[in-house]
Amino acid sequence: MTSLQPARAPRAPRRGPANRLPPERRIAEIIAAARALLAERGYENCVISDIAERAGVVEGTIYRYFENKRDLFIKVAESWFEELLGQQEDVAHVAGTQERLRRTIRRALSIIRHEPALTRFVLMELRPDPDYKNLRLYRLNRAFVSGVMQVLKEAHAKGEIDSALSLPLLRDMIFGAIEHQTWAFLREEGDFSVDETTDGITSVVFRGMQPMLAGGTGADDMAARMERMEAAIARIEAR
């Protein structure tokens, strides 16, 4: 008579060295998981345990590569900026300074539209940090905005920008207007049109940077220009 033996549970396959991912691949998967959760939940609602589960690893694996949650999301933001820099459009072949400005402004607005969570993290969590300028992310951001600066430098060389105007100031005005027009959207309190906002900011900046007409009275001409710019900004905000 054959004795009945309890059925043995099947053994789980052993994960040998051949099944282990290289560190670069594992880091990339963790960053991808964190980025996906950031888009779904926002920075405050992301926790390491959920990121680990999404990436298919234990929490300890994440801490092997990243100091903490903030360090992980800084790396997520760096990866994003590297991606953006790799996709940067060369507008040198585009005819006309105004159209080149429009292209670069529209791209920045489109990025905010498609990646609000990452934009919000950089603007609200990282940029107020006193240590922000020491981060690699700061240097990547400077490289990203250099596209606008290049357009302005080329326009200045052609005499299309008033010599009294500062190019860094013009650059800051452009990105300041972009942030101002998208702030409500980033705070999930409103929306914006990429096309309308692009046209409005481009128009304001392009008109404001034009050289003063010969024979102008200087201060009077500048005051009139500021009035036109303020009126144009008011029209953008009214939309």
TAWOVEN-V48873 format. One record per residue. N is the residue number from 1. RES is the residue in one small letter. PSI is psi in whole degrees, -180 to 180 (999 if undefined). Layout:
n = <N | N>
res = <RES | RES>
psi = <PSI | PSI>
This chain:
n = <1 | 2 | 3 | 4 | 5 | 6 | 7 | 8 | 9 | 10 | 11 | 12 | 13 | 14 | 15 | 16 | 17 | 18 | 19 | 20 | 21 | 22 | 23 | 24 | 25 | 26 | 27 | 28 | 29 | 30 | 31 | 32 | 33 | 34 | 35 | 36 | 37 | 38 | 39 | 40 | 41 | 42 | 43 | 44 | 45 | 46 | 47 | 48 | 49 | 50 | 51 | 52 | 53 | 54 | 55 | 56 | 57 | 58 | 59 | 60 | 61 | 62 | 63 | 64 | 65 | 66 | 67 | 68 | 69 | 70 | 71 | 72 | 73 | 74 | 75 | 76 | 77 | 78 | 79 | 80 | 81 | 82 | 83 | 84 | 85 | 86 | 87 | 88 | 89 | 90 | 91 | 92 | 93 | 94 | 95 | 96 | 97 | 98 | 99 | 100 | 101 | 102 | 103 | 104 | 105 | 106 | 107 | 108 | 109 | 110 | 111 | 112 | 113 | 114 | 115 | 116 | 117 | 118 | 119 | 120 | 121 | 122 | 123 | 124 | 125 | 126 | 127 | 128 | 129 | 130 | 131 | 132 | 133 | 134 | 135 | 136 | 137 | 138 | 139 | 140 | 141 | 142 | 143 | 144 | 145 | 146 | 147 | 148 | 149 | 150 | 151 | 152 | 153 | 154 | 155 | 156 | 157 | 158 | 159 | 160 | 161 | 162 | 163 | 164 | 165 | 166 | 167 | 168 | 169 | 170 | 171 | 172 | 173 | 174 | 175 | 176 | 177 | 178 | 179 | 180 | 181 | 182 | 183 | 184 | 185 | 186 | 187 | 188 | 189 | 190 | 191 | 192 | 193 | 194 | 195 | 196 | 197 | 198 | 199 | 200 | 201 | 202 | 203 | 204 | 205 | 206 | 207 | 208 | 209 | 210 | 211 | 212 | 213 | 214 | 215 | 216 | 217 | 218 | 219 | 220 | 221 | 222 | 223 | 224 | 225 | 226 | 227 | 228 | 229 | 230 | 231 | 232 | 233 | 234 | 235 | 236 | 237 | 238 | 239>
res = <m | t | s | l | q | p | a | r | a | p | r | a | p | r | r | g | p | a | n | r | l | p | p | e | r | r | i | a | e | i | i | a | a | a | r | a | l | l | a | e | r | g | y | e | n | c | v | i | s | d | i | a | e | r | a | g | v | v | e | g | t | i | y | r | y | f | e | n | k | r | d | l | f | i | k | v | a | e | s | w | f | e | e | l | l | g | q | q | e | d | v | a | h | v | a | g | t | q | e | r | l | r | r | t | i | r | r | a | l | s | i | i | r | h | e | p | a | l | t | r | f | v | l | m | e | l | r | p | d | p | d | y | k | n | l | r | l | y | r | l | n | r | a | f | v | s | g | v | m | q | v | l | k | e | a | h | a | k | g | e | i | d | s | a | l | s | l | p | l | l | r | d | m | i | f | g | a | i | e | h | q | t | w | a | f | l | r | e | e | g | d | f | s | v | d | e | t | t | d | g | i | t | s | v | v | f | r | g | m | q | p | m | l | a | g | g | t | g | a | d | d | m | a | a | r | m | e | r | m | e | a | a | i | a | r | i | e | a | r>
psi = <130 | 129 | 143 | 127 | 138 | 138 | 137 | 138 | 139 | 141 | 140 | 143 | 136 | 131 | 96 | -178 | -30 | -24 | -5 | 133 | 149 | 151 | -39 | -40 | -41 | -44 | -42 | -39 | -39 | -44 | -41 | -40 | -43 | -40 | -41 | -43 | -35 | -43 | -33 | -38 | -21 | 160 | -45 | -30 | 6 | 131 | 152 | -39 | -39 | -37 | -42 | -44 | -42 | -35 | -10 | 33 | 171 | 161 | -37 | -31 | -39 | -43 | -14 | -31 | -21 | 141 | -42 | -175 | -44 | -44 | -41 | -46 | -24 | -41 | -34 | -46 | -39 | -43 | -39 | -46 | -37 | -40 | -45 | -41 | -33 | -20 | 7 | 131 | 135 | 112 | 11 | -30 | -8 | 132 | 128 | 133 | -41 | -41 | -35 | -42 | -44 | -42 | -46 | -38 | -42 | -38 | -44 | -42 | -38 | -37 | -44 | -42 | -42 | -21 | 60 | -36 | -43 | -42 | -44 | -42 | -44 | -47 | -38 | -28 | -39 | -46 | -34 | -13 | 128 | -23 | 5 | -42 | -13 | -7 | 150 | -30 | -36 | -43 | -37 | -39 | -40 | -39 | -35 | -44 | -7 | -20 | -42 | -42 | -37 | -41 | -43 | -39 | -42 | -39 | -38 | -41 | -27 | -1 | 20 | -4 | 135 | 130 | -19 | -11 | 144 | 130 | -44 | -36 | -42 | -43 | -46 | -35 | -41 | -51 | -27 | -41 | -39 | -47 | -43 | -41 | -17 | 0 | -45 | -39 | -45 | -29 | 7 | 39 | 5 | -167 | 174 | 156 | 124 | -47 | -47 | -42 | -39 | -50 | -41 | -49 | -42 | -44 | -47 | -49 | -45 | -41 | -39 | -25 | -3 | 143 | 148 | 145 | 144 | 137 | -2 | 163 | 13 | -94 | -42 | -41 | -41 | -40 | -42 | -38 | -42 | -38 | -41 | -41 | -42 | -39 | -39 | -40 | -40 | -37 | -39 | -46 | -32 | -28 | 999>
